[in-house]
Amino acid sequence: MSQNAPRTFAVVATVEDPLSAERLVEMLTASGFDAFERARGGATADAFGSLSQSYWEVLVQADAYEKAAAAAKAELEAIAADADDNAKAAEEEALSGENPVDP
């Protein structure tokens, strides 16, 4: 491959929040993949139109897509597990009364 040849990128994952996108990019780059994120949606040209749902795409170099997709899938599962654990911990804390909220 020539050093001046253009590189092609492919979307390896789509997520709903920027922190998950950032976490995926960090994991992919730490694993040796050329990766980046880009925000999509969330804007409209019509001031009176409804706002579309924002989402983030995580892209990797196309020739590494298969390996990166497997790594991204595993990281997305870890993100989902962390979210479940965090929600459970927050619920337990709320029920325990350890962190009361003053009226």
Biopython code that builds the backbone (N, CA, C, O; Angstrom):
import numpy as np
from Bio.PDB.StructureBuilder import StructureBuilder

atoms = [
    (1, "MET", "N", (0.836, -1.170, 0.000)),
    (1, "MET", "CA", (0.000, 0.000, 0.000)),
    (1, "MET", "C", (0.884, 1.236, 0.000)),
    (1, "MET", "O", (1.811, 1.332, 0.803)),
    (2, "SER", "N", (0.619, 2.148, -0.858)),
    (2, "SER", "CA", (1.375, 3.382, -0.945)),
    (2, "SER", "C", (1.109, 4.241, 0.278)),
    (2, "SER", "O", (0.011, 4.235, 0.834)),
    (3, "GLN", "N", (2.132, 4.980, 0.690)),
    (3, "GLN", "CA", (1.995, 5.815, 1.862)),
    (3, "GLN", "C", (0.974, 6.934, 1.629)),
    (3, "GLN", "O", (0.391, 7.440, 2.588)),
    (4, "ASN", "N", (0.752, 7.325, 0.375)),
    (4, "ASN", "CA", (-0.176, 8.403, 0.056)),
    (4, "ASN", "C", (-1.562, 7.894, -0.312)),
    (4, "ASN", "O", (-2.441, 8.691, -0.640)),
    (5, "ALA", "N", (-1.771, 6.602, -0.264)),
    (5, "ALA", "CA", (-3.075, 6.044, -0.616)),
    (5, "ALA", "C", (-4.112, 6.452, 0.425)),
    (5, "ALA", "O", (-3.820, 6.435, 1.621)),
    (6, "PRO", "N", (-5.312, 6.816, -0.007)),
    (6, "PRO", "CA", (-6.351, 7.191, 0.958)),
    (6, "PRO", "C", (-6.787, 5.985, 1.782)),
    (6, "PRO", "O", (-6.804, 4.855, 1.294)),
    (7, "ARG", "N", (-7.135, 6.238, 3.018)),
    (7, "ARG", "CA", (-7.608, 5.179, 3.893)),
    (7, "ARG", "C", (-9.127, 5.216, 3.916)),
    (7, "ARG", "O", (-9.736, 6.282, 3.835)),
    (8, "THR", "N", (-9.720, 4.056, 4.024)),
    (8, "THR", "CA", (-11.172, 3.942, 4.085)),
    (8, "THR", "C", (-11.564, 3.484, 5.477)),
    (8, "THR", "O", (-10.940, 2.592, 6.051)),
    (9, "PHE", "N", (-12.609, 4.108, 6.014)),
    (9, "PHE", "CA", (-13.081, 3.763, 7.345)),
    (9, "PHE", "C", (-14.507, 3.236, 7.271)),
    (9, "PHE", "O", (-15.265, 3.587, 6.366)),
    (10, "ALA", "N", (-14.860, 2.396, 8.226)),
    (10, "ALA", "CA", (-16.197, 1.808, 8.301)),
    (10, "ALA", "C", (-16.729, 1.953, 9.726)),
    (10, "ALA", "O", (-15.965, 1.942, 10.691)),
    (11, "VAL", "N", (-18.040, 2.088, 9.841)),
    (11, "VAL", "CA", (-18.681, 2.207, 11.154)),
    (11, "VAL", "C", (-18.688, 0.836, 11.815)),
    (11, "VAL", "O", (-19.280, -0.109, 11.293)),
    (12, "VAL", "N", (-18.034, 0.733, 12.958)),
    (12, "VAL", "CA", (-17.950, -0.533, 13.681)),
    (12, "VAL", "C", (-18.995, -0.602, 14.790)),
    (12, "VAL", "O", (-19.356, -1.692, 15.235)),
    (13, "ALA", "N", (-19.487, 0.567, 15.244)),
    (13, "ALA", "CA", (-20.506, 0.594, 16.300)),
    (13, "ALA", "C", (-21.223, 1.930, 16.279)),
    (13, "ALA", "O", (-20.674, 2.948, 15.858)),
    (14, "THR", "N", (-22.461, 1.899, 16.742)),
    (14, "THR", "CA", (-23.257, 3.113, 16.918)),
    (14, "THR", "C", (-23.778, 3.098, 18.351)),
    (14, "THR", "O", (-24.367, 2.114, 18.799)),
    (15, "VAL", "N", (-23.557, 4.198, 19.063)),
    (15, "VAL", "CA", (-23.972, 4.288, 20.461)),
    (15, "VAL", "C", (-24.770, 5.566, 20.677)),
    (15, "VAL", "O", (-24.741, 6.477, 19.850)),
    (16, "GLU", "N", (-25.482, 5.622, 21.796)),
    (16, "GLU", "CA", (-26.382, 6.740, 22.069)),
    (16, "GLU", "C", (-25.774, 7.843, 22.917)),
    (16, "GLU", "O", (-26.407, 8.881, 23.110)),
    (17, "ASP", "N", (-24.553, 7.648, 23.432)),
    (17, "ASP", "CA", (-23.977, 8.690, 24.273)),
    (17, "ASP", "C", (-22.486, 8.860, 23.975)),
    (17, "ASP", "O", (-21.817, 7.919, 23.548)),
    (18, "PRO", "N", (-21.978, 10.069, 24.207)),
    (18, "PRO", "CA", (-20.579, 10.340, 23.871)),
    (18, "PRO", "C", (-19.585, 9.610, 24.754)),
    (18, "PRO", "O", (-18.480, 9.309, 24.303)),
    (19, "LEU", "N", (-19.941, 9.316, 26.001)),
    (19, "LEU", "CA", (-19.011, 8.616, 26.886)),
    (19, "LEU", "C", (-18.761, 7.185, 26.421)),
    (19, "LEU", "O", (-17.633, 6.696, 26.486)),
    (20, "SER", "N", (-19.807, 6.519, 25.955)),
    (20, "SER", "CA", (-19.632, 5.161, 25.424)),
    (20, "SER", "C", (-18.785, 5.195, 24.154)),
    (20, "SER", "O", (-17.931, 4.333, 23.946)),
    (21, "ALA", "N", (-19.023, 6.186, 23.316)),
    (21, "ALA", "CA", (-18.231, 6.321, 22.084)),
    (21, "ALA", "C", (-16.763, 6.543, 22.422)),
    (21, "ALA", "O", (-15.880, 5.936, 21.817)),
    (22, "GLU", "N", (-16.511, 7.412, 23.387)),
    (22, "GLU", "CA", (-15.141, 7.692, 23.807)),
    (22, "GLU", "C", (-14.479, 6.444, 24.380)),
    (22, "GLU", "O", (-13.316, 6.162, 24.088)),
    (23, "ARG", "N", (-15.218, 5.703, 25.191)),
    (23, "ARG", "CA", (-14.680, 4.467, 25.790)),
    (23, "ARG", "C", (-14.337, 3.451, 24.701)),
    (23, "ARG", "O", (-13.300, 2.792, 24.773)),
    (24, "LEU", "N", (-15.205, 3.322, 23.691)),
    (24, "LEU", "CA", (-14.926, 2.398, 22.588)),
    (24, "LEU", "C", (-13.677, 2.813, 21.817)),
    (24, "LEU", "O", (-12.824, 1.979, 21.514)),
    (25, "VAL", "N", (-13.570, 4.094, 21.504)),
    (25, "VAL", "CA", (-12.408, 4.586, 20.754)),
    (25, "VAL", "C", (-11.125, 4.347, 21.545)),
    (25, "VAL", "O", (-10.120, 3.908, 20.988)),
    (26, "GLU", "N", (-11.163, 4.637, 22.850)),
    (26, "GLU", "CA", (-9.977, 4.419, 23.683)),
    (26, "GLU", "C", (-9.565, 2.954, 23.684)),
    (26, "GLU", "O", (-8.381, 2.638, 23.562)),
    (27, "MET", "N", (-10.543, 2.055, 23.823)),
    (27, "MET", "CA", (-10.237, 0.625, 23.847)),
    (27, "MET", "C", (-9.678, 0.182, 22.489)),
    (27, "MET", "O", (-8.701, -0.565, 22.427)),
    (28, "LEU", "N", (-10.303, 0.646, 21.409)),
    (28, "LEU", "CA", (-9.858, 0.236, 20.072)),
    (28, "LEU", "C", (-8.456, 0.759, 19.765)),
    (28, "LEU", "O", (-7.627, 0.023, 19.229)),
    (29, "THR", "N", (-8.182, 2.018, 20.098)),
    (29, "THR", "CA", (-6.844, 2.552, 19.828)),
    (29, "THR", "C", (-5.799, 1.879, 20.713)),
    (29, "THR", "O", (-4.674, 1.644, 20.270)),
    (30, "ALA", "N", (-6.161, 1.563, 21.970)),
    (30, "ALA", "CA", (-5.230, 0.851, 22.856)),
    (30, "ALA", "C", (-4.944, -0.550, 22.321)),
    (30, "ALA", "O", (-3.883, -1.114, 22.586)),
    (31, "SER", "N", (-5.893, -1.113, 21.567)),
    (31, "SER", "CA", (-5.720, -2.444, 20.976)),
    (31, "SER", "C", (-5.026, -2.387, 19.618)),
    (31, "SER", "O", (-4.861, -3.417, 18.963)),
    (32, "GLY", "N", (-4.618, -1.193, 19.191)),
    (32, "GLY", "CA", (-3.857, -1.054, 17.949)),
    (32, "GLY", "C", (-4.669, -0.719, 16.711)),
    (32, "GLY", "O", (-4.134, -0.726, 15.602)),
    (33, "PHE", "N", (-5.948, -0.427, 16.879)),
    (33, "PHE", "CA", (-6.776, -0.066, 15.734)),
    (33, "PHE", "C", (-6.768, 1.453, 15.556)),
    (33, "PHE", "O", (-6.672, 2.204, 16.527)),
    (34, "ASP", "N", (-6.868, 1.886, 14.316)),
    (34, "ASP", "CA", (-7.007, 3.300, 14.006)),
    (34, "ASP", "C", (-8.501, 3.600, 14.092)),
    (34, "ASP", "O", (-9.261, 3.194, 13.213)),
    (35, "ALA", "N", (-8.932, 4.305, 15.137)),
    (35, "ALA", "CA", (-10.358, 4.513, 15.382)),
    (35, "ALA", "C", (-10.647, 5.956, 15.764)),
    (35, "ALA", "O", (-9.792, 6.655, 16.309)),
    (36, "PHE", "N", (-11.863, 6.386, 15.468)),
    (36, "PHE", "CA", (-12.327, 7.701, 15.905)),
    (36, "PHE", "C", (-13.841, 7.681, 15.991)),
    (36, "PHE", "O", (-14.489, 6.751, 15.511)),
    (37, "GLU", "N", (-14.404, 8.719, 16.609)),
    (37, "GLU", "CA", (-15.859, 8.814, 16.766)),
    (37, "GLU", "C", (-16.341, 10.066, 16.042)),
    (37, "GLU", "O", (-15.580, 11.006, 15.812)),
    (38, "ARG", "N", (-17.628, 10.053, 15.688)),
    (38, "ARG", "CA", (-18.242, 11.265, 15.153)),
    (38, "ARG", "C", (-19.700, 11.306, 15.588)),
    (38, "ARG", "O", (-20.400, 10.293, 15.600)),
    (39, "ALA", "N", (-20.135, 12.517, 15.945)),
    (39, "ALA", "CA", (-21.518, 12.719, 16.385)),
    (39, "ALA", "C", (-22.423, 12.787, 15.166)),
    (39, "ALA", "O", (-22.051, 13.329, 14.125)),
    (40, "ARG", "N", (-23.601, 12.234, 15.311)),
    (40, "ARG", "CA", (-24.592, 12.244, 14.232)),
    (40, "ARG", "C", (-25.942, 12.631, 14.825)),
    (40, "ARG", "O", (-26.164, 12.479, 16.026)),
    (41, "GLY", "N", (-26.834, 13.125, 13.991)),
    (41, "GLY", "CA", (-28.186, 13.474, 14.431)),
    (41, "GLY", "C", (-28.176, 14.620, 15.420)),
    (41, "GLY", "O", (-27.150, 15.263, 15.641)),
    (42, "GLY", "N", (-29.344, 14.870, 16.018)),
    (42, "GLY", "CA", (-29.449, 15.873, 17.054)),
    (42, "GLY", "C", (-29.624, 17.295, 16.580)),
    (42, "GLY", "O", (-29.613, 18.210, 17.403)),
    (43, "ALA", "N", (-29.785, 17.521, 15.300)),
    (43, "ALA", "CA", (-29.964, 18.880, 14.796)),
    (43, "ALA", "C", (-30.985, 18.873, 13.670)),
    (43, "ALA", "O", (-31.233, 17.851, 13.030)),
    (44, "THR", "N", (-31.563, 20.034, 13.449)),
    (44, "THR", "CA", (-32.510, 20.177, 12.362)),
    (44, "THR", "C", (-32.348, 21.554, 11.751)),
    (44, "THR", "O", (-32.042, 22.512, 12.461)),
    (45, "ALA", "N", (-32.543, 21.669, 10.474)),
    (45, "ALA", "CA", (-32.444, 22.962, 9.804)),
    (45, "ALA", "C", (-33.701, 23.790, 10.037)),
    (45, "ALA", "O", (-33.670, 25.012, 9.888)),
    (46, "ASP", "N", (-34.786, 23.157, 10.394)),
    (46, "ASP", "CA", (-36.068, 23.810, 10.626)),
    (46, "ASP", "C", (-36.182, 24.165, 12.107)),
    (46, "ASP", "O", (-36.210, 23.276, 12.959)),
    (47, "ALA", "N", (-36.248, 25.454, 12.415)),
    (47, "ALA", "CA", (-36.308, 25.895, 13.809)),
    (47, "ALA", "C", (-37.538, 25.369, 14.537)),
    (47, "ALA", "O", (-37.526, 25.259, 15.763)),
    (48, "PHE", "N", (-38.599, 25.044, 13.804)),
    (48, "PHE", "CA", (-39.820, 24.561, 14.429)),
    (48, "PHE", "C", (-39.971, 23.047, 14.349)),
    (48, "PHE", "O", (-40.933, 22.488, 14.875)),
    (49, "GLY", "N", (-39.044, 22.399, 13.707)),
    (49, "GLY", "CA", (-39.097, 20.944, 13.581)),
    (49, "GLY", "C", (-38.617, 20.262, 14.843)),
    (49, "GLY", "O", (-37.976, 20.879, 15.694)),
    (50, "SER", "N", (-38.929, 18.999, 14.955)),
    (50, "SER", "CA", (-38.488, 18.252, 16.129)),
    (50, "SER", "C", (-37.011, 17.902, 16.008)),
    (50, "SER", "O", (-36.478, 17.735, 14.911)),
    (51, "LEU", "N", (-36.383, 17.799, 17.137)),
    (51, "LEU", "CA", (-34.976, 17.464, 17.201)),
    (51, "LEU", "C", (-34.829, 15.953, 17.067)),
    (51, "LEU", "O", (-35.496, 15.204, 17.780)),
    (52, "SER", "N", (-33.976, 15.500, 16.173)),
    (52, "SER", "CA", (-33.776, 14.063, 16.022)),
    (52, "SER", "C", (-32.851, 13.564, 17.129)),
    (52, "SER", "O", (-32.071, 14.333, 17.690)),
    (53, "GLN", "N", (-32.943, 12.289, 17.433)),
    (53, "GLN", "CA", (-32.128, 11.679, 18.486)),
    (53, "GLN", "C", (-30.655, 11.699, 18.075)),
    (53, "GLN", "O", (-30.307, 11.300, 16.964)),
    (54, "SER", "N", (-29.804, 12.163, 18.972)),
    (54, "SER", "CA", (-28.363, 12.158, 18.717)),
    (54, "SER", "C", (-27.822, 10.747, 18.876)),
    (54, "SER", "O", (-28.348, 9.944, 19.647)),
    (55, "TYR", "N", (-26.768, 10.464, 18.139)),
    (55, "TYR", "CA", (-26.053, 9.208, 18.302)),
    (55, "TYR", "C", (-24.627, 9.414, 17.820)),
    (55, "TYR", "O", (-24.336, 10.384, 17.120)),
    (56, "TRP", "N", (-23.750, 8.513, 18.188)),
    (56, "TRP", "CA", (-22.345, 8.606, 17.829)),
    (56, "TRP", "C", (-21.946, 7.343, 17.083)),
    (56, "TRP", "O", (-22.331, 6.232, 17.448)),
    (57, "GLU", "N", (-21.172, 7.541, 16.039)),
    (57, "GLU", "CA", (-20.621, 6.415, 15.281)),
    (57, "GLU", "C", (-19.157, 6.262, 15.651)),
    (57, "GLU", "O", (-18.438, 7.248, 15.813)),
    (58, "VAL", "N", (-18.727, 5.026, 15.782)),
    (58, "VAL", "CA", (-17.323, 4.718, 16.019)),
    (58, "VAL", "C", (-16.819, 4.055, 14.751)),
    (58, "VAL", "O", (-17.365, 3.049, 14.299)),
    (59, "LEU", "N", (-15.778, 4.629, 14.189)),
    (59, "LEU", "CA", (-15.247, 4.145, 12.914)),
    (59, "LEU", "C", (-13.846, 3.585, 13.084)),
    (59, "LEU", "O", (-13.066, 4.057, 13.911)),
    (60, "VAL", "N", (-13.542, 2.567, 12.283)),
    (60, "VAL", "CA", (-12.208, 1.969, 12.252)),
    (60, "VAL", "C", (-11.782, 1.826, 10.801)),
    (60, "VAL", "O", (-12.606, 1.886, 9.888)),
    (61, "GLN", "N", (-10.502, 1.640, 10.605)),
    (61, "GLN", "CA", (-10.002, 1.439, 9.254)),
    (61, "GLN", "C", (-10.644, 0.174, 8.687)),
    (61, "GLN", "O", (-10.664, -0.870, 9.338)),
    (62, "ALA", "N", (-11.166, 0.282, 7.472)),
    (62, "ALA", "CA", (-11.966, -0.786, 6.875)),
    (62, "ALA", "C", (-11.242, -2.125, 6.820)),
    (62, "ALA", "O", (-11.874, -3.167, 6.994)),
    (63, "ASP", "N", (-9.949, -2.124, 6.587)),
    (63, "ASP", "CA", (-9.240, -3.401, 6.473)),
    (63, "ASP", "C", (-9.094, -4.120, 7.819)),
    (63, "ASP", "O", (-8.692, -5.283, 7.848)),
    (64, "ALA", "N", (-9.411, -3.453, 8.925)),
    (64, "ALA", "CA", (-9.352, -4.077, 10.246)),
    (64, "ALA", "C", (-10.742, -4.267, 10.834)),
    (64, "ALA", "O", (-10.884, -4.548, 12.024)),
    (65, "TYR", "N", (-11.768, -4.116, 10.002)),
    (65, "TYR", "CA", (-13.148, -4.113, 10.486)),
    (65, "TYR", "C", (-13.521, -5.380, 11.257)),
    (65, "TYR", "O", (-14.079, -5.281, 12.349)),
    (66, "GLU", "N", (-13.232, -6.550, 10.728)),
    (66, "GLU", "CA", (-13.666, -7.808, 11.356)),
    (66, "GLU", "C", (-13.128, -7.950, 12.773)),
    (66, "GLU", "O", (-13.883, -8.243, 13.700)),
    (67, "LYS", "N", (-11.827, -7.744, 12.944)),
    (67, "LYS", "CA", (-11.231, -7.860, 14.284)),
    (67, "LYS", "C", (-11.734, -6.762, 15.208)),
    (67, "LYS", "O", (-12.004, -7.009, 16.383)),
    (68, "ALA", "N", (-11.859, -5.551, 14.677)),
    (68, "ALA", "CA", (-12.332, -4.431, 15.488)),
    (68, "ALA", "C", (-13.788, -4.627, 15.901)),
    (68, "ALA", "O", (-14.173, -4.251, 17.008)),
    (69, "ALA", "N", (-14.597, -5.210, 15.024)),
    (69, "ALA", "CA", (-16.012, -5.442, 15.338)),
    (69, "ALA", "C", (-16.147, -6.404, 16.510)),
    (69, "ALA", "O", (-16.992, -6.200, 17.382)),
    (70, "ALA", "N", (-15.332, -7.441, 16.542)),
    (70, "ALA", "CA", (-15.376, -8.394, 17.653)),
    (70, "ALA", "C", (-14.966, -7.714, 18.954)),
    (70, "ALA", "O", (-15.589, -7.940, 19.992)),
    (71, "ALA", "N", (-13.924, -6.884, 18.911)),
    (71, "ALA", "CA", (-13.474, -6.172, 20.103)),
    (71, "ALA", "C", (-14.529, -5.162, 20.555)),
    (71, "ALA", "O", (-14.780, -5.022, 21.752)),
    (72, "ALA", "N", (-15.143, -4.462, 19.611)),
    (72, "ALA", "CA", (-16.173, -3.472, 19.938)),
    (72, "ALA", "C", (-17.389, -4.146, 20.556)),
    (72, "ALA", "O", (-17.976, -3.611, 21.496)),
    (73, "LYS", "N", (-17.772, -5.296, 20.051)),
    (73, "LYS", "CA", (-18.926, -6.020, 20.595)),
    (73, "LYS", "C", (-18.671, -6.398, 22.050)),
    (73, "LYS", "O", (-19.547, -6.235, 22.900)),
    (74, "ALA", "N", (-17.482, -6.899, 22.336)),
    (74, "ALA", "CA", (-17.135, -7.276, 23.711)),
    (74, "ALA", "C", (-17.147, -6.052, 24.625)),
    (74, "ALA", "O", (-17.610, -6.136, 25.763)),
    (75, "GLU", "N", (-16.648, -4.923, 24.145)),
    (75, "GLU", "CA", (-16.617, -3.707, 24.959)),
    (75, "GLU", "C", (-18.031, -3.168, 25.181)),
    (75, "GLU", "O", (-18.339, -2.680, 26.268)),
    (76, "LEU", "N", (-18.885, -3.251, 24.174)),
    (76, "LEU", "CA", (-20.282, -2.821, 24.326)),
    (76, "LEU", "C", (-21.001, -3.674, 25.373)),
    (76, "LEU", "O", (-21.822, -3.161, 26.134)),
    (77, "GLU", "N", (-20.699, -4.957, 25.414)),
    (77, "GLU", "CA", (-21.280, -5.828, 26.433)),
    (77, "GLU", "C", (-20.790, -5.426, 27.819)),
    (77, "GLU", "O", (-21.558, -5.446, 28.780)),
    (78, "ALA", "N", (-19.510, -5.061, 27.925)),
    (78, "ALA", "CA", (-18.961, -4.613, 29.206)),
    (78, "ALA", "C", (-19.604, -3.289, 29.633)),
    (78, "ALA", "O", (-19.884, -3.088, 30.815)),
    (79, "ILE", "N", (-19.836, -2.397, 28.683)),
    (79, "ILE", "CA", (-20.490, -1.117, 28.973)),
    (79, "ILE", "C", (-21.908, -1.368, 29.494)),
    (79, "ILE", "O", (-22.340, -0.740, 30.460)),
    (80, "ALA", "N", (-22.620, -2.279, 28.856)),
    (80, "ALA", "CA", (-23.986, -2.606, 29.279)),
    (80, "ALA", "C", (-23.980, -3.217, 30.679)),
    (80, "ALA", "O", (-24.842, -2.893, 31.495)),
    (81, "ALA", "N", (-23.026, -4.090, 30.963)),
    (81, "ALA", "CA", (-22.933, -4.707, 32.286)),
    (81, "ALA", "C", (-22.616, -3.653, 33.345)),
    (81, "ALA", "O", (-23.169, -3.687, 34.444)),
    (82, "ASP", "N", (-21.727, -2.718, 33.013)),
    (82, "ASP", "CA", (-21.403, -1.638, 33.940)),
    (82, "ASP", "C", (-22.627, -0.777, 34.217)),
    (82, "ASP", "O", (-22.854, -0.366, 35.355)),
    (83, "ALA", "N", (-23.409, -0.504, 33.193)),
    (83, "ALA", "CA", (-24.617, 0.318, 33.362)),
    (83, "ALA", "C", (-25.606, -0.380, 34.281)),
    (83, "ALA", "O", (-26.206, 0.254, 35.149)),
    (84, "ASP", "N", (-25.780, -1.687, 34.094)),
    (84, "ASP", "CA", (-26.677, -2.452, 34.965)),
    (84, "ASP", "C", (-26.185, -2.430, 36.410)),
    (84, "ASP", "O", (-26.974, -2.234, 37.335)),
    (85, "ASP", "N", (-24.880, -2.633, 36.602)),
    (85, "ASP", "CA", (-24.301, -2.618, 37.950)),
    (85, "ASP", "C", (-24.447, -1.245, 38.598)),
    (85, "ASP", "O", (-24.760, -1.145, 39.785)),
    (86, "ASN", "N", (-24.220, -0.189, 37.818)),
    (86, "ASN", "CA", (-24.336, 1.167, 38.351)),
    (86, "ASN", "C", (-25.778, 1.486, 38.734)),
    (86, "ASN", "O", (-26.019, 2.118, 39.763)),
    (87, "ALA", "N", (-26.729, 1.060, 37.926)),
    (87, "ALA", "CA", (-28.146, 1.297, 38.232)),
    (87, "ALA", "C", (-28.543, 0.545, 39.500)),
    (87, "ALA", "O", (-29.263, 1.078, 40.344)),
    (88, "LYS", "N", (-28.074, -0.685, 39.627)),
    (88, "LYS", "CA", (-28.389, -1.484, 40.815)),
    (88, "LYS", "C", (-27.785, -0.848, 42.070)),
    (88, "LYS", "O", (-28.443, -0.786, 43.109)),
    (89, "ALA", "N", (-26.546, -0.379, 41.981)),
    (89, "ALA", "CA", (-25.886, 0.257, 43.115)),
    (89, "ALA", "C", (-26.606, 1.545, 43.510)),
    (89, "ALA", "O", (-26.759, 1.829, 44.698)),
    (90, "ALA", "N", (-27.044, 2.316, 42.535)),
    (90, "ALA", "CA", (-27.771, 3.557, 42.824)),
    (90, "ALA", "C", (-29.100, 3.259, 43.502)),
    (90, "ALA", "O", (-29.505, 3.961, 44.428)),
    (91, "GLU", "N", (-29.773, 2.220, 43.037)),
    (91, "GLU", "CA", (-31.052, 1.841, 43.644)),
    (91, "GLU", "C", (-30.848, 1.378, 45.085)),
    (91, "GLU", "O", (-31.609, 1.757, 45.975)),
    (92, "GLU", "N", (-29.821, 0.559, 45.314)),
    (92, "GLU", "CA", (-29.530, 0.086, 46.666)),
    (92, "GLU", "C", (-29.178, 1.243, 47.591)),
    (92, "GLU", "O", (-29.590, 1.261, 48.750)),
    (93, "GLU", "N", (-28.415, 2.209, 47.081)),
    (93, "GLU", "CA", (-28.048, 3.371, 47.887)),
    (93, "GLU", "C", (-29.280, 4.200, 48.239)),
    (93, "GLU", "O", (-29.421, 4.672, 49.367)),
    (94, "ALA", "N", (-30.163, 4.370, 47.271)),
    (94, "ALA", "CA", (-31.390, 5.137, 47.515)),
    (94, "ALA", "C", (-32.271, 4.457, 48.559)),
    (94, "ALA", "O", (-32.882, 5.129, 49.389)),
    (95, "LEU", "N", (-32.340, 3.134, 48.521)),
    (95, "LEU", "CA", (-33.168, 2.399, 49.470)),
    (95, "LEU", "C", (-32.549, 2.326, 50.858)),
    (95, "LEU", "O", (-33.261, 2.191, 51.853)),
    (96, "SER", "N", (-31.232, 2.415, 50.926)),
    (96, "SER", "CA", (-30.554, 2.276, 52.214)),
    (96, "SER", "C", (-30.661, 3.527, 53.079)),
    (96, "SER", "O", (-30.475, 3.450, 54.293)),
    (97, "GLY", "N", (-30.949, 4.646, 52.493)),
    (97, "GLY", "CA", (-31.040, 5.897, 53.230)),
    (97, "GLY", "C", (-29.691, 6.460, 53.602)),
    (97, "GLY", "O", (-29.628, 7.376, 54.422)),
    (98, "GLU", "N", (-28.602, 5.956, 53.037)),
    (98, "GLU", "CA", (-27.265, 6.444, 53.348)),
    (98, "GLU", "C", (-27.028, 7.855, 52.850)),
    (98, "GLU", "O", (-26.231, 8.601, 53.420)),
    (99, "ASN", "N", (-27.718, 8.212, 51.794)),
    (99, "ASN", "CA", (-27.491, 9.513, 51.194)),
    (99, "ASN", "C", (-28.832, 10.261, 51.129)),
    (99, "ASN", "O", (-29.372, 10.467, 50.043)),
    (100, "PRO", "N", (-29.368, 10.667, 52.293)),
    (100, "PRO", "CA", (-30.678, 11.309, 52.294)),
    (100, "PRO", "C", (-30.631, 12.670, 51.606)),
    (100, "PRO", "O", (-29.608, 13.355, 51.621)),
    (101, "VAL", "N", (-31.727, 13.039, 51.021)),
    (101, "VAL", "CA", (-31.844, 14.329, 50.352)),
    (101, "VAL", "C", (-32.698, 15.219, 51.219)),
    (101, "VAL", "O", (-33.814, 14.851, 51.585)),
    (102, "ASP", "N", (-32.175, 16.409, 51.559)),
    (102, "ASP", "CA", (-32.924, 17.360, 52.369)),
    (102, "ASP", "C", (-34.000, 18.022, 51.529)),
    (102, "ASP", "O", (-33.761, 18.348, 50.367)),
    (103, "PRO", "N", (-35.221, 18.233, 52.118)),
    (103, "PRO", "CA", (-36.300, 18.883, 51.361)),
    (103, "PRO", "C", (-36.043, 20.350, 51.147)),
    (103, "PRO", "O", (-36.857, 21.036, 50.529)),
]
sb = StructureBuilder()
sb.init_structure("model")
sb.init_model(0)
sb.init_chain("A")
sb.init_seg("    ")
for serial, (resi, resn, name, xyz) in enumerate(atoms, 1):
    if name == "N":
        sb.init_residue(resn, " ", resi, " ")
    sb.init_atom(name, np.array(xyz, "f"), 0.0, 1.0, " ", f" {name:<3s}", serial, name[0])
structure = sb.get_structure()
